[in-house]
Amino acid sequence: MKKTIFLAILFATQLFYAQNKVAKKPETVIIINNEIATMDQVIKYGNEGYVKSMNKGVSEEERNALAKKFGDKIGDREFIVVVEVFTEQEKIENDKKNQTAAAEQKPQVKQEQFILNVNDQAKDFTLKLVDGKEVKLSDLKGKVVLVNFWATWCAPCLQEFYDIPSKILEPFKNDNFVFLAISSGEAETAVAKKVVKLKNDGLDFNFGVDPKEVIWNQYAMNAIPKNFLIDQNGIIKYVAVGNAEGNLDKIASEIKKLLSK
């Protein structure tokens, strides 16, 4: 009898942790010339100067087309990198262009990424969450707030999400800290559908929707993901774009600094 009770408790405990554990970050599928490839091939093409472009992420329609072609090799994977390579003739022409550009040494125009920057007062907003509740930024005064702009089609955004529980949420779960993930420019139905999968993977955030980009247009432009770290007085103290290595570690460090004040 005792053994039966012990096994029941053990099973319940394992089930609890299985349900609350963040799923392993989905693997990335690499496509080169419309065929599945390896990272070694990408590196080889890159070293030889054959890489024309590399897109981290595809549209839902493109993903479905790849899934239809490759079946289980794609499955429901959404972290897809599409690499285009030059033909021999294109490479010759590209090499000539690069040589000409290097000779002219024209400065590149930097693309603006932020409307609000460090030390700016954060614009107040009311965010509708996918569960129907609303959160007003000004009501969070006294707390440190991390605002993240993302989209369901953005692979770097989704990759970043899988690291947020361990690097951001867990370390500050007992502090005056709030994380708001704002989907920008997408219908609520599309976001809600994606959130179901994310929550099944253990990613249970404050998911909100900004279908008409009202909030986004007050904060930033161009690339996502973007993160805005806001202090207890509503002042932006740190901003980040993209999902580069070390981004979340730096954000976590900045959160810790603000909470210690």
C-alpha positions in Angstrom: 0.0 0.0 0.0 2.8 2.4 0.9 4.6 1.5 -2.3 1.5 2.3 -4.3 1.1 5.7 -2.6 4.7 6.4 -3.2 4.5 5.6 -6.9 1.4 7.7 -7.2 3.1 10.7 -5.6 6.2 10.1 -7.8 4.1 10.0 -10.9 2.2 13.2 -10.0 5.5 15.0 -9.2 7.0 13.9 -12.6 3.8 15.0 -14.3 3.9 18.4 -12.6 7.5 19.1 -13.6 6.9 17.8 -17.2 4.0 20.3 -17.5 6.0 23.2 -16.1 9.2 22.6 -17.9 10.0 24.6 -20.9 10.2 22.5 -24.0 13.6 22.2 -25.8 14.1 25.0 -28.3 12.9 23.6 -31.7 15.6 22.7 -34.1 16.5 25.0 -37.1 16.0 23.6 -40.6 18.4 25.0 -43.2 17.2 25.3 -46.9 19.8 25.9 -49.7 18.6 26.1 -53.3 15.2 24.7 -52.2 16.9 21.6 -50.6 17.5 20.7 -47.0 21.2 21.4 -46.1 23.6 21.4 -43.1 25.4 24.2 -41.3 28.7 22.8 -42.7 27.4 23.5 -46.2 26.5 27.0 -45.2 29.9 27.6 -43.7 31.6 26.2 -46.9 29.5 28.4 -49.2 30.2 31.4 -46.9 33.9 30.9 -46.8 34.0 30.6 -50.6 31.9 33.8 -51.1 28.8 32.0 -52.6 26.2 33.1 -50.1 23.8 35.6 -51.7 21.4 36.0 -48.8 20.3 34.4 -45.6 16.8 34.8 -44.2 16.1 33.7 -40.7 12.5 32.8 -40.9 9.8 32.3 -43.6 6.2 33.3 -43.9 3.4 30.8 -42.9 2.7 30.1 -46.6 6.4 29.4 -47.4 6.6 27.1 -44.3 3.5 25.2 -45.4 4.9 24.8 -48.9 8.2 23.4 -47.5 6.3 21.1 -45.2 4.3 19.8 -48.2 7.5 19.1 -50.1 9.7 17.6 -47.4 7.1 16.1 -45.1 8.3 15.1 -41.6 11.7 16.7 -42.2 9.9 20.0 -41.8 6.8 18.9 -39.9 5.6 21.7 -37.7 9.0 23.3 -37.4 9.0 27.1 -37.7 12.7 27.9 -37.2 13.7 27.8 -40.9 16.7 29.5 -42.4 16.6 30.0 -46.2 20.0 30.5 -47.8 20.4 31.6 -51.4 23.8 31.0 -53.2 25.3 32.6 -56.3 25.7 30.8 -59.5 29.3 30.9 -60.9 28.4 33.8 -63.2 26.6 35.7 -60.4 29.6 35.2 -58.1 32.0 36.7 -60.7 29.7 39.7 -61.1 29.3 40.1 -57.3 33.0 39.9 -56.8 33.5 42.8 -59.3 30.8 44.8 -57.5 32.5 44.3 -54.2 35.8 45.3 -55.5 34.3 48.5 -57.0 32.4 49.3 -53.8 35.6 48.8 -51.7 37.5 51.1 -54.0 34.8 53.8 -53.7 34.5 53.4 -49.9 31.0 54.9 -49.7 29.7 55.1 -46.1 26.7 53.0 -45.4 23.5 54.7 -44.3 22.5 53.4 -40.9 18.9 52.3 -40.6 17.1 53.9 -37.7 15.7 51.3 -35.3 14.2 53.2 -32.4 11.7 56.1 -31.9 12.2 56.1 -28.1 15.7 55.6 -26.7 17.5 55.3 -23.4 16.5 58.0 -20.8 13.3 58.8 -22.7 10.0 58.6 -20.8 8.2 55.5 -22.0 4.9 56.2 -23.8 1.9 55.0 -21.8 -0.3 52.3 -23.4 -3.1 49.9 -22.6 -2.3 46.4 -23.8 -5.0 43.8 -24.5 -3.8 40.4 -23.5 -4.8 37.3 -25.4 -6.9 36.1 -22.4 -9.0 39.3 -22.6 -7.5 41.1 -19.7 -5.8 44.5 -20.1 -2.6 46.0 -18.7 -1.9 49.7 -18.5 1.8 50.6 -18.4 1.3 53.5 -16.0 -0.3 51.1 -13.6 2.9 49.2 -13.3 4.8 52.2 -11.8 7.1 51.0 -9.1 7.9 47.8 -11.0 10.7 47.1 -13.6 9.0 46.3 -16.9 10.5 44.6 -20.0 8.5 45.3 -23.1 9.2 42.8 -26.0 7.9 43.4 -29.5 7.5 40.2 -31.6 5.5 38.5 -34.3 4.3 34.9 -34.9 6.2 34.7 -38.2 9.5 36.0 -36.7 11.9 33.1 -36.1 14.4 35.1 -34.1 11.6 36.3 -31.9 10.4 32.8 -31.2 14.0 31.5 -30.6 14.4 34.3 -28.0 11.2 33.2 -26.3 12.5 29.8 -25.4 15.4 31.3 -23.4 13.3 33.9 -21.6 11.9 31.6 -18.9 15.4 30.5 -17.7 17.2 33.8 -18.2 14.6 36.4 -17.4 11.4 35.1 -15.7 12.8 32.5 -13.3 15.6 34.7 -11.8 13.2 37.6 -11.1 9.9 35.7 -10.3 9.9 37.0 -6.7 10.8 40.6 -7.6 8.8 43.7 -8.7 9.3 42.7 -12.4 6.8 42.4 -15.3 7.4 41.0 -18.8 5.1 42.1 -21.6 5.3 40.3 -25.0 3.5 42.5 -27.6 2.7 41.0 -31.0 2.9 43.8 -33.5 0.7 44.2 -36.6 -1.1 40.8 -36.4 -4.7 39.7 -36.0 -5.7 38.6 -32.5 -6.8 35.2 -33.8 -3.4 34.4 -35.4 -1.6 35.4 -32.2 -4.0 33.4 -30.0 -3.4 30.3 -32.1 0.4 30.6 -31.8 0.2 31.3 -28.1 -1.6 28.0 -27.5 1.5 26.2 -28.9 3.9 28.4 -27.0 2.1 27.7 -23.7 2.1 24.0 -24.4 5.9 24.3 -24.7 6.0 26.0 -21.3 6.2 29.6 -22.5 3.5 31.2 -20.3 3.9 35.0 -20.7 1.8 38.1 -20.6 1.1 37.8 -24.4 -0.6 40.9 -25.8 -1.8 42.1 -29.2 -1.1 45.4 -31.0 -2.9 44.6 -34.4 -2.8 48.2 -35.7 0.7 48.8 -34.4 -0.4 51.7 -32.2 2.1 50.8 -29.5 4.8 49.8 -31.9 4.7 53.1 -33.8 5.4 55.0 -30.5 8.4 53.0 -29.7 10.3 51.6 -32.7 10.6 50.8 -36.4 12.1 48.2 -38.7 13.5 45.0 -37.3 12.1 42.8 -34.5 12.5 41.4 -31.9 13.0 44.6 -29.9 13.2 44.9 -26.1 12.7 48.0 -24.0 13.6 47.9 -20.3 11.7 50.4 -18.3 12.5 51.4 -14.7 10.2 51.9 -11.7 9.6 55.6 -12.7 8.7 54.8 -16.3 12.0 55.7 -17.9 13.6 53.6 -20.6 17.0 52.4 -19.3 18.0 49.8 -21.9 17.1 48.9 -25.5 18.0 45.9 -27.6 17.3 44.8 -31.2 17.6 41.3 -32.6 18.4 38.0 -30.9 22.2 38.1 -30.9 24.2 35.9 -28.6 24.3 37.4 -25.1 21.4 39.8 -25.6 19.2 38.3 -22.9 22.2 37.9 -20.5 22.8 41.7 -20.9 19.1 42.4 -20.4 19.1 40.3 -17.2 22.1 42.1 -15.9 20.3 45.5 -16.5 17.2 44.2 -14.8 19.2 43.2 -11.7 20.8 46.6 -11.5 17.4 48.4 -11.6 15.9 46.1 -9.0 18.8 46.7 -6.6 18.1 50.4 -6.5 
